[in-house]
């Protein structure tokens, strides 16, 4: 083959590849452009702007956790929110907006996320997050509370149940577990055939290790949002991607993008090895709500059903056409389920108070009789 012909073929290949990439980029921009031109009902929502009283909690291992306290300080019940993997406390925007006038709210950034301090990889474990939550409760929650955890935040609640079971029923009066798992995340199929799924998990673990070592380089490429990350999150994070607000997608993507690559890599093994099925029995002490989107592929519905099987006293709410970011995608349905949980927790507290009052009343005559007997003995 002549040199001229080889050059010609190479040029044609390069030209075809360039044209294909350019066409794909153009199609992507066209798709994003069409999405953004649709009416957006959430365009004026002040995402990331709702703020409470900032507080720093220093943990027993010296890590400074950022938290915010919102709502009336004299509210009889505090709600503590634990956010998910790669997110931050602002992910609870709709829940803060709708509950801040009635309840005392505590939001916190889990270690290495949001405004909280970074830690070495060996301290990025679910068990450590459970201890962090115990310290948040000790420092910021003086009275009874309800815990609400999304994704990794739900795992944090389970870790707390394992390490501090005595808190449930006394201080902790209710729990909501949203889009989470009690374990075996490494076995999810992602909707793929078994062999392909195993290959994807193996490849992801290897990729996370590489990303952790080259985090600074990767982060430089992630700083600016792009059309591809928008489309991927819109498709993967939301069940009904055709109707989800572009503003909501942008907000979620900005939180994920702000999480450093090495933090994502450091926590990944902890998520895959997470196993707290045995700790679920502790949650039987309190009203528990399990909330899951029917199209969640990160923590599939079967994982919520497994939690429910180990926690038969809980109520399972499956929200149609929603995926992993259900708290942002279907906030009305999520808030309604949380409202039911709060009612159950308050009713249980009221019933407990009534029983205590009845016991106090029933024991009064015997105490009076005892005092009279003591007085009679003294007189004699």
Secondary structure, DSSP 8 states (H G I E B T S, - for coil): --HHHHHHHHHHHHHHHHHHHHHHHHHHHHHHHHHHHS--TTTT--TTT---EEEEEE-TTS-EEEEEEES-TT-S-EEEEE--TT--GGGGHHHHHHHTTTSEEEEE--TTSTTS----GGG--HHHHHHHHHHHHHHH--S-EEEEEETHHHHHHHHHHHH-GGGBTTTEEEEEEES--SB-GGG--TTS-HHHHHHHHHHHHHHHHHHHHTHHHHHHHHSS--HHHHHHHHHHS-SSTTTS-HHHHHHHHHHHHHS-HHHHHHHHHHHHH-B-GGGGGGGGGSEEEEEEETT-SSS-HHHHHHHHHH-TTSEEEEETT--TTHHHHSHHHHHHHHHHHHHHHHHHHHHHHHHHHHHHHHHHHHHHHHHHHHHHHHH-
